[in-house]
Amino acid sequence: MKKFWTEKETEIEIKGHYDVLVAGGGPAGLASAVMSGRNGAKTLIVDQCGCIGGISTAGLMSHWTGYVDSRLYREILERCDFRRKEEGARGEPRTEIDSERLKCVYLEMLEEAGVDCLLYTFVSDVLVEDGKTVGIIVQNKSGRYAIEADVIVDATGDGDVAYKAGAEFILGRETDGKMQPATLMFKVAGVDKDAVYLGSFESKYQTEKGELQELAQKILPPPAGHVLLYRNPLPGIVTINMTNCIDIDGTKAEDLTKAEATCRRQMYAIEAFLREYVPGYRNCYVITSASLIGIRETRHFIGKQTLTEEDIYTARQFPDWVVKDAYFNFDVHCLSGSGLDKTGKQAAFEQRNGYTIPYGCLIPIKLKGLLLAGRCISGTHMAHSNFRAMPICLATGEAAGVAAAFAVKNKCSLDLVPVERIREKLF
């Protein structure tokens, strides 16, 4: 039996050249592409899904959690909150996500910024010349072809472009390589308006049959075993963050398949649990589930600077910051079961001041022409559990898009872009 096939040598057609190419269409990629386009760069965004938004849309994320001082983030919230404005409601925009509305908002923003969009497309390989990325090879229904770019922003979450280009990284936790578990989000309808919501692992609710977190630990099929129930903008619907799959590597298709199957097997056991034990859910039923599995952690790339747990604890203000007033907790999901990991802190997270992220965290060492955005920027396992929150990821993408456009327009290398010029376009 053969062990290998020899692939025929073939020429790959170049189907375009862009100033800036953004790989990955999640919040970080969306922000990169929009800001690059708004700053005059000819920009293309590429994503494997059939919609823009990643976990915020295809992943059915319940809400924007955490905070960051980002003009683009506030714009997205306001554009999605149009119904409340029409009704004359006042106050801060809602952070709960209407995923279908958000899909449309993202496409509107890209179109307004003059950004080209290519969906249903995988990054197959990366073109590198003399240590500089110069383009990507894509695979889609149209075939396999190359797209050149002066600057690439890797917002794929897993850092697929940086990885294929040979950038240095650490996979998972520094001590043992373990990674946070995966989750498949889903929604139930038929929920009473006075139903119970639990927003963190440390949230408790006592019922006649017992405390809900303790009941879930005993009754749900492992490694599920916690209760996270979030409000939805639409009436009678609740977004569920309770499926759980541990010991997987989100950079492997086999493990992604395992996670998908594991989480789907848990969904209806969770539905039955909600009906039996949670007030307000007696008549609930599953109406939809995510088309994209939620991967929390994979590759941490080595950048010119690395954000640490201590930087967040001390609310460090870097002189060369490009993200400011970032705030979240240490949201470490248990690496060996359900609930919060022993290293994590949610309600017990005491540091209430915002921190900054320096530009160097977006620049991988020993590789030119590429910027990192989103959860794959340079940071430790513990720091990552904080900055992986979607608003903070979006802000890193916002900065990357501005920096990329500036570098192209001024014909300078990415590491020489003045942070002052990035900031003046962000605030």
KEDOPA-237819 format. One line per field, with one value per residue (C-alpha): residue number from 1; residue in one letter; x, y, z. Coordinates in Angstrom, 2 decimals, always signed. Example, Ala and Ser with C-alpha at 12.3 -4.5 7.8 and 13.67 -1.06 7.14 Angstrom:
2
pos <- c(1 / 2)
code <- c(A / S)
px <- c(+12.30 / +13.67)
py <- c(-4.50 / -1.06)
pz <- c(+7.80 / +7.14)
//
This chain:
427
pos <- c(1 / 2 / 3 / 4 / 5 / 6 / 7 / 8 / 9 / 10 / 11 / 12 / 13 / 14 / 15 / 16 / 17 / 18 / 19 / 20 / 21 / 22 / 23 / 24 / 25 / 26 / 27 / 28 / 29 / 30 / 31 / 32 / 33 / 34 / 35 / 36 / 37 / 38 / 39 / 40 / 41 / 42 / 43 / 44 / 45 / 46 / 47 / 48 / 49 / 50 / 51 / 52 / 53 / 54 / 55 / 56 / 57 / 58 / 59 / 60 / 61 / 62 / 63 / 64 / 65 / 66 / 67 / 68 / 69 / 70 / 71 / 72 / 73 / 74 / 75 / 76 / 77 / 78 / 79 / 80 / 81 / 82 / 83 / 84 / 85 / 86 / 87 / 88 / 89 / 90 / 91 / 92 / 93 / 94 / 95 / 96 / 97 / 98 / 99 / 100 / 101 / 102 / 103 / 104 / 105 / 106 / 107 / 108 / 109 / 110 / 111 / 112 / 113 / 114 / 115 / 116 / 117 / 118 / 119 / 120 / 121 / 122 / 123 / 124 / 125 / 126 / 127 / 128 / 129 / 130 / 131 / 132 / 133 / 134 / 135 / 136 / 137 / 138 / 139 / 140 / 141 / 142 / 143 / 144 / 145 / 146 / 147 / 148 / 149 / 150 / 151 / 152 / 153 / 154 / 155 / 156 / 157 / 158 / 159 / 160 / 161 / 162 / 163 / 164 / 165 / 166 / 167 / 168 / 169 / 170 / 171 / 172 / 173 / 174 / 175 / 176 / 177 / 178 / 179 / 180 / 181 / 182 / 183 / 184 / 185 / 186 / 187 / 188 / 189 / 190 / 191 / 192 / 193 / 194 / 195 / 196 / 197 / 198 / 199 / 200 / 201 / 202 / 203 / 204 / 205 / 206 / 207 / 208 / 209 / 210 / 211 / 212 / 213 / 214 / 215 / 216 / 217 / 218 / 219 / 220 / 221 / 222 / 223 / 224 / 225 / 226 / 227 / 228 / 229 / 230 / 231 / 232 / 233 / 234 / 235 / 236 / 237 / 238 / 239 / 240 / 241 / 242 / 243 / 244 / 245 / 246 / 247 / 248 / 249 / 250 / 251 / 252 / 253 / 254 / 255 / 256 / 257 / 258 / 259 / 260 / 261 / 262 / 263 / 264 / 265 / 266 / 267 / 268 / 269 / 270 / 271 / 272 / 273 / 274 / 275 / 276 / 277 / 278 / 279 / 280 / 281 / 282 / 283 / 284 / 285 / 286 / 287 / 288 / 289 / 290 / 291 / 292 / 293 / 294 / 295 / 296 / 297 / 298 / 299 / 300 / 301 / 302 / 303 / 304 / 305 / 306 / 307 / 308 / 309 / 310 / 311 / 312 / 313 / 314 / 315 / 316 / 317 / 318 / 319 / 320 / 321 / 322 / 323 / 324 / 325 / 326 / 327 / 328 / 329 / 330 / 331 / 332 / 333 / 334 / 335 / 336 / 337 / 338 / 339 / 340 / 341 / 342 / 343 / 344 / 345 / 346 / 347 / 348 / 349 / 350 / 351 / 352 / 353 / 354 / 355 / 356 / 357 / 358 / 359 / 360 / 361 / 362 / 363 / 364 / 365 / 366 / 367 / 368 / 369 / 370 / 371 / 372 / 373 / 374 / 375 / 376 / 377 / 378 / 379 / 380 / 381 / 382 / 383 / 384 / 385 / 386 / 387 / 388 / 389 / 390 / 391 / 392 / 393 / 394 / 395 / 396 / 397 / 398 / 399 / 400 / 401 / 402 / 403 / 404 / 405 / 406 / 407 / 408 / 409 / 410 / 411 / 412 / 413 / 414 / 415 / 416 / 417 / 418 / 419 / 420 / 421 / 422 / 423 / 424 / 425 / 426 / 427)
code <- c(M / K / K / F / W / T / E / K / E / T / E / I / E / I / K / G / H / Y / D / V / L / V / A / G / G / G / P / A / G / L / A / S / A / V / M / S / G / R / N / G / A / K / T / L / I / V / D / Q / C / G / C / I / G / G / I / S / T / A / G / L / M / S / H / W / T / G / Y / V / D / S / R / L / Y / R / E / I / L / E / R / C / D / F / R / R / K / E / E / G / A / R / G / E / P / R / T / E / I / D / S / E / R / L / K / C / V / Y / L / E / M / L / E / E / A / G / V / D / C / L / L / Y / T / F / V / S / D / V / L / V / E / D / G / K / T / V / G / I / I / V / Q / N / K / S / G / R / Y / A / I / E / A / D / V / I / V / D / A / T / G / D / G / D / V / A / Y / K / A / G / A / E / F / I / L / G / R / E / T / D / G / K / M / Q / P / A / T / L / M / F / K / V / A / G / V / D / K / D / A / V / Y / L / G / S / F / E / S / K / Y / Q / T / E / K / G / E / L / Q / E / L / A / Q / K / I / L / P / P / P / A / G / H / V / L / L / Y / R / N / P / L / P / G / I / V / T / I / N / M / T / N / C / I / D / I / D / G / T / K / A / E / D / L / T / K / A / E / A / T / C / R / R / Q / M / Y / A / I / E / A / F / L / R / E / Y / V / P / G / Y / R / N / C / Y / V / I / T / S / A / S / L / I / G / I / R / E / T / R / H / F / I / G / K / Q / T / L / T / E / E / D / I / Y / T / A / R / Q / F / P / D / W / V / V / K / D / A / Y / F / N / F / D / V / H / C / L / S / G / S / G / L / D / K / T / G / K / Q / A / A / F / E / Q / R / N / G / Y / T / I / P / Y / G / C / L / I / P / I / K / L / K / G / L / L / L / A / G / R / C / I / S / G / T / H / M / A / H / S / N / F / R / A / M / P / I / C / L / A / T / G / E / A / A / G / V / A / A / A / F / A / V / K / N / K / C / S / L / D / L / V / P / V / E / R / I / R / E / K / L / F)
px <- c(+0.00 / +1.24 / +2.11 / +2.41 / +1.16 / +3.44 / +1.62 / +2.15 / +4.26 / +2.00 / +1.94 / -0.50 / -2.33 / -2.06 / -5.57 / -4.97 / -2.74 / -3.85 / -2.25 / -3.60 / -4.97 / -6.83 / -7.10 / -9.97 / -13.32 / -14.01 / -14.25 / -10.49 / -10.41 / -13.51 / -11.95 / -8.63 / -10.29 / -12.64 / -9.89 / -7.51 / -10.17 / -11.18 / -7.54 / -7.28 / -5.68 / -6.92 / -8.07 / -9.32 / -10.76 / -10.82 / -12.75 / -13.62 / -17.24 / -20.20 / -20.53 / -18.35 / -18.06 / -16.56 / -17.65 / -19.70 / -22.04 / -21.42 / -20.41 / -23.67 / -21.85 / -24.36 / -22.92 / -19.90 / -18.12 / -15.36 / -14.62 / -12.17 / -11.95 / -12.64 / -14.54 / -15.22 / -16.59 / -19.01 / -20.05 / -20.90 / -22.99 / -24.90 / -25.52 / -26.89 / -29.12 / -31.26 / -34.55 / -34.18 / -33.37 / -36.48 / -38.52 / -36.97 / -35.13 / -32.10 / -28.91 / -25.87 / -26.23 / -27.04 / -24.22 / -26.43 / -25.88 / -28.53 / -26.32 / -28.41 / -28.46 / -24.73 / -23.94 / -25.60 / -23.96 / -20.52 / -21.11 / -22.45 / -19.34 / -16.98 / -18.85 / -18.85 / -15.08 / -14.52 / -13.19 / -13.37 / -14.70 / -14.04 / -16.00 / -16.04 / -12.27 / -9.44 / -5.84 / -3.95 / -0.41 / +1.57 / +3.99 / +7.23 / +10.22 / +13.38 / +11.59 / +8.65 / +5.10 / +4.04 / +0.73 / -1.34 / -2.55 / -6.25 / -8.48 / -12.18 / -14.87 / -13.12 / -9.93 / -6.48 / -4.80 / -2.55 / -3.36 / -0.47 / -0.39 / +2.03 / +0.86 / -1.06 / -3.04 / -3.50 / -6.82 / -7.57 / -7.66 / -5.31 / -2.73 / -2.87 / -1.04 / +1.71 / +2.10 / +2.39 / +4.88 / +7.10 / +6.48 / +7.49 / +4.74 / +3.81 / +0.85 / -1.47 / -0.34 / +3.38 / +3.83 / +2.13 / +0.60 / -2.97 / -5.65 / -8.97 / -12.00 / -14.22 / -17.91 / -20.75 / -23.20 / -26.93 / -30.23 / -33.50 / -36.91 / -40.11 / -38.49 / -40.59 / -39.89 / -38.99 / -36.59 / -33.29 / -30.03 / -26.57 / -23.72 / -20.61 / -19.34 / -19.37 / -23.06 / -25.26 / -29.03 / -30.82 / -34.00 / -36.25 / -34.35 / -30.90 / -28.33 / -28.16 / -24.38 / -24.19 / -27.11 / -25.50 / -22.24 / -24.11 / -26.60 / -25.14 / -22.95 / -19.24 / -17.33 / -20.43 / -21.45 / -21.97 / -24.79 / -24.29 / -27.51 / -27.50 / -30.19 / -30.94 / -32.26 / -35.28 / -38.13 / -38.43 / -34.95 / -31.88 / -28.35 / -26.74 / -23.01 / -23.02 / -21.60 / -18.00 / -15.20 / -11.77 / -8.41 / -8.67 / -6.28 / -8.25 / -5.54 / -6.39 / -9.41 / -9.79 / -10.07 / -12.49 / -14.67 / -14.50 / -15.46 / -18.41 / -19.74 / -19.17 / -20.93 / -23.87 / -24.43 / -24.71 / -27.24 / -30.46 / -29.31 / -28.85 / -32.30 / -33.83 / -31.90 / -33.17 / -36.76 / -36.56 / -34.46 / -34.25 / -37.12 / -38.70 / -37.46 / -40.21 / -41.34 / -38.00 / -36.74 / -33.61 / -34.10 / -30.60 / -26.95 / -23.69 / -22.19 / -18.72 / -17.30 / -15.96 / -12.20 / -10.81 / -7.08 / -4.45 / -1.26 / +0.37 / +2.83 / +6.11 / +6.06 / +8.45 / +6.61 / +4.57 / +1.61 / +1.69 / -0.63 / +1.29 / +0.72 / -3.02 / -2.99 / -1.13 / -3.15 / +0.14 / +0.23 / +2.78 / +4.33 / +3.80 / +0.21 / -2.24 / -5.11 / -6.22 / -8.63 / -8.96 / -10.84 / -11.98 / -11.20 / -9.09 / -11.70 / -9.94 / -12.41 / -11.44 / -8.83 / -9.78 / -13.55 / -16.41 / -16.67 / -13.91 / -10.31 / -8.48 / -6.30 / -9.27 / -11.05 / -14.39 / -16.36 / -13.21 / -11.16 / -10.26 / -8.37 / -10.90 / -8.65 / -8.11 / -4.76 / -3.05 / -1.62 / +1.62 / +2.11 / +4.92 / +2.39 / +1.03 / +4.42 / +5.82 / +9.57 / +11.71 / +8.94 / +8.20 / +5.05 / +2.67 / +0.65 / -1.23 / -4.73 / -7.17 / -6.48 / -3.26 / -1.29 / +1.77 / +0.68 / +0.96 / -1.68 / -3.07 / -2.99 / -4.71 / -7.63 / -8.31 / -7.52 / -9.36 / -12.63 / -14.17 / -14.11 / -10.40 / -9.71 / -11.59 / -9.43 / -6.22 / -7.60 / -8.54 / -4.93 / -3.53 / -5.67 / -4.51 / -0.86 / -1.07 / -2.57 / +0.02 / +2.92 / +1.71 / +0.97 / +4.32 / +6.35 / +7.81 / +8.23 / +5.59 / +7.92 / +8.70 / +5.10 / +4.90 / +2.38 / +1.30 / +0.08 / -1.88 / -3.50 / -4.57 / -6.69 / -8.26 / -9.43)
py <- c(+0.00 / +3.48 / +5.86 / +8.97 / +10.48 / +12.88 / +16.11 / +17.36 / +20.46 / +23.22 / +26.96 / +28.81 / +31.72 / +35.09 / +36.53 / +39.87 / +42.22 / +44.21 / +46.78 / +44.95 / +41.42 / +40.40 / +36.67 / +35.83 / +37.59 / +37.58 / +40.83 / +41.40 / +40.76 / +42.84 / +45.75 / +45.40 / +45.41 / +48.31 / +50.52 / +49.64 / +50.50 / +53.71 / +54.78 / +54.48 / +51.06 / +48.65 / +45.86 / +42.29 / +40.20 / +36.38 / +33.98 / +30.28 / +30.83 / +32.00 / +35.17 / +37.77 / +37.77 / +34.46 / +33.56 / +36.76 / +35.56 / +32.01 / +31.02 / +32.42 / +34.28 / +35.64 / +39.08 / +41.34 / +40.68 / +42.76 / +46.35 / +48.44 / +52.09 / +51.65 / +53.99 / +51.19 / +48.92 / +51.64 / +52.17 / +48.49 / +48.48 / +51.56 / +50.23 / +46.98 / +48.75 / +50.52 / +49.06 / +50.66 / +54.01 / +53.81 / +53.18 / +56.21 / +54.25 / +55.93 / +54.80 / +52.80 / +50.48 / +46.88 / +44.35 / +41.30 / +40.05 / +39.62 / +37.46 / +37.88 / +41.66 / +41.70 / +39.71 / +42.45 / +45.29 / +43.82 / +43.53 / +47.10 / +48.39 / +46.54 / +47.79 / +51.38 / +51.14 / +49.86 / +46.50 / +43.44 / +40.33 / +36.68 / +34.10 / +30.27 / +30.48 / +28.78 / +29.95 / +27.01 / +28.38 / +31.59 / +33.18 / +34.28 / +35.94 / +36.85 / +36.57 / +38.74 / +37.60 / +38.69 / +36.88 / +33.78 / +30.77 / +30.15 / +27.14 / +27.50 / +26.43 / +28.44 / +26.42 / +27.09 / +30.39 / +33.10 / +36.59 / +38.98 / +41.71 / +44.31 / +43.65 / +40.73 / +40.88 / +37.48 / +37.53 / +33.83 / +33.21 / +30.25 / +32.32 / +30.08 / +32.55 / +33.25 / +29.52 / +28.66 / +31.50 / +30.01 / +32.44 / +31.25 / +30.35 / +28.44 / +26.07 / +26.32 / +26.68 / +27.22 / +24.47 / +21.56 / +22.64 / +22.13 / +24.44 / +25.75 / +23.62 / +24.14 / +25.05 / +24.93 / +27.72 / +27.21 / +28.94 / +27.84 / +29.45 / +29.20 / +30.74 / +32.71 / +36.43 / +36.07 / +33.18 / +32.71 / +33.87 / +32.93 / +34.93 / +33.33 / +30.10 / +31.78 / +32.76 / +30.59 / +30.06 / +28.02 / +26.15 / +23.70 / +20.87 / +22.24 / +24.84 / +24.97 / +24.79 / +21.81 / +20.08 / +20.55 / +19.06 / +15.95 / +15.51 / +16.69 / +14.30 / +15.08 / +17.12 / +19.35 / +20.38 / +24.11 / +26.58 / +29.70 / +31.31 / +34.63 / +37.07 / +37.47 / +40.66 / +38.70 / +37.80 / +34.28 / +33.26 / +32.48 / +31.79 / +28.74 / +28.45 / +25.00 / +22.44 / +21.52 / +19.49 / +19.17 / +17.82 / +19.01 / +20.91 / +23.42 / +23.43 / +19.83 / +18.90 / +15.58 / +17.34 / +19.94 / +17.09 / +15.43 / +18.69 / +19.22 / +15.70 / +15.83 / +19.17 / +18.22 / +15.07 / +17.29 / +19.77 / +17.86 / +16.61 / +20.30 / +21.12 / +18.40 / +19.72 / +23.26 / +22.07 / +20.03 / +22.19 / +25.84 / +28.22 / +29.68 / +26.98 / +24.35 / +24.77 / +25.60 / +23.93 / +24.10 / +26.35 / +26.80 / +25.98 / +27.54 / +26.60 / +27.33 / +25.59 / +27.99 / +27.50 / +29.54 / +28.91 / +27.51 / +29.28 / +32.14 / +33.81 / +35.31 / +39.02 / +41.90 / +42.39 / +39.89 / +40.78 / +39.05 / +38.34 / +40.89 / +43.59 / +43.07 / +42.82 / +46.12 / +47.81 / +48.60 / +51.66 / +50.94 / +54.03 / +52.50 / +51.33 / +50.96 / +49.50 / +51.29 / +50.77 / +47.05 / +45.32 / +41.76 / +38.99 / +35.83 / +33.74 / +30.36 / +27.56 / +24.36 / +22.49 / +19.12 / +19.36 / +21.84 / +25.24 / +27.69 / +26.52 / +26.85 / +29.53 / +31.59 / +34.50 / +35.96 / +37.56 / +37.35 / +39.34 / +42.45 / +44.64 / +47.20 / +49.43 / +49.16 / +48.09 / +48.79 / +46.58 / +47.72 / +47.68 / +45.12 / +42.43 / +42.65 / +42.17 / +38.62 / +38.28 / +37.24 / +37.81 / +40.92 / +42.05 / +40.47 / +41.77 / +39.72 / +40.64 / +39.00 / +36.13 / +35.07 / +38.20 / +37.83 / +37.06 / +34.41 / +31.76 / +33.73 / +37.11 / +35.52 / +34.44 / +38.15 / +39.74 / +37.05 / +38.85 / +40.00 / +43.79 / +43.62 / +41.41 / +43.92 / +46.76 / +44.91 / +44.48 / +48.15 / +49.10 / +46.53 / +47.86 / +51.44 / +50.36 / +48.25 / +51.08 / +53.55 / +51.20 / +50.74 / +54.41 / +55.54 / +52.62 / +51.77 / +48.49 / +47.60 / +47.87 / +51.49 / +52.73 / +55.49 / +54.54 / +58.20 / +57.96 / +54.82 / +56.42 / +59.56 / +57.44 / +55.47 / +58.18)
pz <- c(+0.00 / -0.91 / +1.89 / -0.28 / -3.50 / -5.35 / -6.08 / -9.60 / -9.91 / -11.12 / -11.57 / -9.32 / -10.86 / -9.12 / -9.03 / -7.43 / -5.48 / -2.44 / -0.21 / +2.84 / +3.08 / +6.23 / +6.93 / +9.28 / +9.53 / +13.27 / +15.26 / +15.01 / +11.27 / +10.63 / +12.53 / +10.69 / +7.27 / +8.03 / +9.44 / +6.62 / +4.06 / +5.82 / +5.78 / +2.02 / +1.55 / -1.10 / +1.22 / +1.00 / +3.84 / +3.53 / +5.74 / +5.75 / +6.87 / +4.84 / +6.91 / +8.55 / +12.34 / +13.41 / +16.94 / +17.23 / +14.44 / +13.15 / +16.68 / +18.18 / +20.95 / +23.44 / +24.12 / +24.00 / +27.26 / +28.76 / +27.77 / +25.77 / +24.74 / +21.03 / +18.76 / +16.28 / +19.03 / +20.12 / +16.50 / +16.09 / +19.27 / +18.14 / +14.63 / +16.07 / +18.58 / +15.99 / +17.25 / +20.67 / +19.07 / +16.90 / +20.03 / +21.73 / +24.42 / +26.01 / +27.66 / +26.66 / +23.64 / +24.51 / +24.44 / +23.80 / +20.25 / +17.58 / +15.37 / +12.20 / +12.49 / +13.26 / +10.09 / +8.03 / +9.96 / +9.34 / +5.59 / +5.45 / +7.20 / +4.86 / +1.80 / +3.06 / +3.66 / +0.11 / +1.29 / -0.96 / +0.77 / -0.07 / +1.94 / +1.88 / +1.44 / +3.34 / +3.58 / +2.13 / +2.29 / +2.68 / +0.22 / +1.90 / +0.25 / +2.18 / +5.53 / +4.45 / +3.74 / +0.26 / -0.16 / +0.48 / -1.44 / -1.01 / -1.63 / -2.39 / -4.87 / -7.56 / -7.14 / -5.73 / -6.46 / -5.03 / -3.81 / -3.23 / -0.59 / +0.73 / +4.31 / +5.79 / +9.02 / +10.62 / +12.46 / +12.09 / +15.85 / +15.58 / +13.70 / +10.64 / +8.40 / +10.93 / +11.55 / +7.86 / +7.42 / +10.13 / +13.00 / +16.46 / +18.92 / +22.07 / +21.83 / +24.83 / +28.42 / +28.82 / +31.41 / +29.67 / +26.34 / +27.55 / +26.14 / +27.33 / +26.37 / +23.33 / +23.38 / +20.87 / +21.65 / +21.11 / +21.75 / +23.31 / +22.86 / +24.91 / +27.98 / +30.48 / +30.78 / +34.47 / +33.86 / +35.70 / +34.11 / +35.37 / +33.88 / +35.40 / +36.89 / +40.27 / +39.94 / +42.18 / +42.33 / +44.96 / +43.97 / +45.81 / +44.13 / +44.92 / +43.86 / +40.03 / +39.58 / +41.94 / +40.22 / +36.81 / +38.09 / +39.26 / +36.44 / +33.12 / +31.10 / +31.71 / +30.78 / +30.74 / +34.24 / +34.66 / +34.07 / +31.92 / +30.68 / +28.83 / +27.71 / +24.02 / +22.36 / +21.11 / +23.51 / +24.91 / +23.70 / +25.83 / +24.62 / +26.25 / +26.98 / +28.63 / +26.20 / +26.93 / +25.34 / +26.96 / +25.77 / +22.19 / +19.94 / +17.88 / +15.19 / +14.25 / +12.11 / +13.93 / +17.28 / +15.92 / +14.70 / +18.12 / +19.82 / +17.49 / +18.08 / +21.85 / +22.27 / +20.05 / +22.13 / +25.21 / +23.83 / +24.45 / +27.85 / +28.71 / +27.32 / +29.54 / +32.55 / +31.97 / +31.70 / +34.90 / +37.20 / +36.09 / +36.86 / +33.73 / +31.33 / +31.72 / +28.09 / +26.48 / +23.31 / +21.14 / +18.11 / +16.68 / +17.27 / +16.14 / +12.80 / +14.19 / +17.26 / +19.88 / +20.28 / +23.15 / +22.96 / +20.60 / +19.45 / +21.35 / +18.99 / +20.15 / +19.45 / +19.92 / +23.22 / +25.25 / +27.47 / +30.86 / +33.77 / +35.82 / +33.18 / +33.55 / +37.35 / +37.60 / +34.82 / +33.11 / +30.88 / +28.14 / +26.50 / +23.05 / +23.58 / +20.70 / +22.77 / +25.93 / +28.83 / +28.16 / +30.94 / +31.64 / +34.15 / +34.05 / +32.25 / +32.36 / +31.72 / +33.49 / +31.43 / +32.93 / +33.41 / +33.73 / +35.37 / +36.22 / +36.32 / +39.65 / +38.05 / +36.85 / +38.50 / +37.50 / +40.35 / +42.48 / +39.97 / +41.97 / +39.51 / +38.23 / +36.12 / +32.40 / +30.96 / +27.65 / +24.92 / +23.23 / +19.48 / +19.83 / +20.80 / +17.24 / +15.57 / +15.37 / +15.74 / +12.77 / +10.25 / +8.19 / +6.42 / +8.94 / +11.88 / +14.46 / +15.62 / +18.02 / +20.39 / +18.63 / +19.58 / +21.77 / +25.32 / +28.01 / +28.71 / +31.65 / +29.92 / +26.93 / +29.13 / +29.56 / +26.19 / +24.21 / +25.06 / +21.77 / +22.35 / +23.18 / +20.16 / +18.03 / +19.34 / +18.45 / +14.94 / +14.78 / +15.56 / +13.12 / +10.27 / +10.84 / +11.12 / +7.97 / +5.91 / +7.20 / +6.39 / +2.81 / +2.22 / +3.66 / +2.31 / +5.72 / +7.55 / +10.11 / +13.09 / +12.16 / +12.12 / +14.78 / +17.47 / +17.65 / +14.06 / +14.89 / +17.95 / +16.13 / +13.78 / +16.62 / +19.03)
//
